[in-house]
Amino acid sequence: MTPDDAAGTPRATGTSVARQERLRFSNFSFERTRAGQVTCQVTLEFGPGEVISGRVAGQASPAGDTRLGAEAAIRALETFTDGAVTFELIGVKVVRAFDGNIVITSLIQHGDDGPERLLGCYLAEGDLARGAALSVLNATNRALGNFILGR
């Protein structure tokens, strides 16, 4: 490893330069109305200045809140890929383990190579809807990395 590699700077690989770009979680918002409606928004950043967000709304409930958090993350990812990669949320489960709440999401990725099942989890300390969004991002991390490389 050269000093440039350790510093995280791009290095020449043949005729191209290896990019160090990735999609990053930026913000999560959760709003509940008195009428029992919930709106979740996930904001992601890609490179300098590119902001992508996904927003969903629905009826408030303990299980529904986590599902809406996951769906908002999926909408943001699909916006980022301009629909080239889509995801179907199979389910969201909150499991109590090791004195903490773990949010597990199951997804199916639809793309050029056919459907692929993805599973993600996140140790949620308090905000389970936000944990569900981050669980989706953990599940799709490799798939989105491959998409970015081919971009």
N, C-alpha and C positions, 0 to 999 in steps of 0.2 A: 504494500500500500504506500502510495506516495503522499507527501504532505498535502498536496492539493486534494487527494481523495478524502483525507481526514478532515479537511476544512469544509467539505461538502460542496466544493466548486465543481462545475461540470468538467468532464475530461473528454478529450477527443477519442472517438471510437470509429476508426475508419474515416469515412467522409462526413459523419454526423457528430453532433455533440449530444452526449447523454443528458437528458433533462431530469431535473430533480423536482418536478411539479407533482402535486397531489391535491386531492380534494380534502378540504379541512372543515370540520364542524365549527361554526361561528356563533350561532345563537339559537335558542329555543324559547318560544313564548307560548303561554297557555292562558286563555281567557275564558272565564265562565260567567254567563249572564244569570240574572235572577230567574229567568224562565227555564233554566236548566240546559241551555245550549253551550257547547264548548267549541272553541276555535284553537287549533294548534298550528304553529308555524315553525318550520325548521329552516335555518339559513346556513348555507355553505359558502365557502370561498375557494376559488381556484386561481392560483397565481396572483399577481398583483392586480387588484381592482375588479376581478370578475366575481360577482355575488349572485348566487342562485338560491331561490327559496321555494318551498312547497308549503301549501296551506290547505287544511281540511277542517270541516265543521261537522258537528253531529250532536247527538243527545248525550248528556252527562250521565255517567255511571262508572263504578270502579273499574270494571273490565273494559268498558267503552273508552275511557280516558286513555288507557295504555294503547289500545288499538288505534286511536286517533293519532297519538304520538308517533307510532310506527308508520301509519299511512302518510303523515306529513313528510317524514324522511323519504319515503318511497317517491312521493310526488316531486320532491326536490331532486332526487337522483334521476328520475325520468326527464325532468326539465333539462338537467345538465347534459344528458345523452341525446336530447332532441328526439326522444322516443325510439332511438336505435336499440336500446336495451330497456326492457320493461320487467316489472316485478309484480308478483301476485303474493299477497300476504295470506299465508295459510293459517297462522295463529300466533297469539302472544300469550305467554304464561309467566306469571310471577311465582317464583319458588323461594321459600324461606330455607336457607341453608347456611351453615357456618356463621350463625348470628347475623346474617345479612339477607337482603332481598335481591334475588338475581332475576333479571328480566330476560326471558329467552324468546326469540322470534324465529319462526320458520317461514321461509319464502321460497317461491319458485322464480327463477330468472328465465325470461324468454328472450332469446337472441338468435343469432345466425346459426349457432351450433345446436339449437334445440333447447328444450327445457332442462334446467339444472336446479336441483334442490340445494338451498343454502340455509345455514343455521347460525345464529349469532346470539351472544349473551352480553350482559353488562351488569355489574354490581351497582345497583341503584341505592344510593343513600338518601332516601326521602322522596324525591320526585320520580314516581314510577313512569309517568308519561314521557318525561325527558329520557329516562332510562330505556324506554322502548325505542325511542328514536335512535339513541346511540347503539342499541343492540342491532338495529337494522344496518347501521353504518358498519358495525363490526362484521356482520354477515356478508355484506357486499364489498368489503374492502379489496379483496383480490380481484373480483370481477371488474370493479371500477378501475383498478390499477391497470389491468389488461386493456380496458377500453381506452384509457388515457395514453398508453404506449402506442396504440394503433391510431390515435387521433391525428 
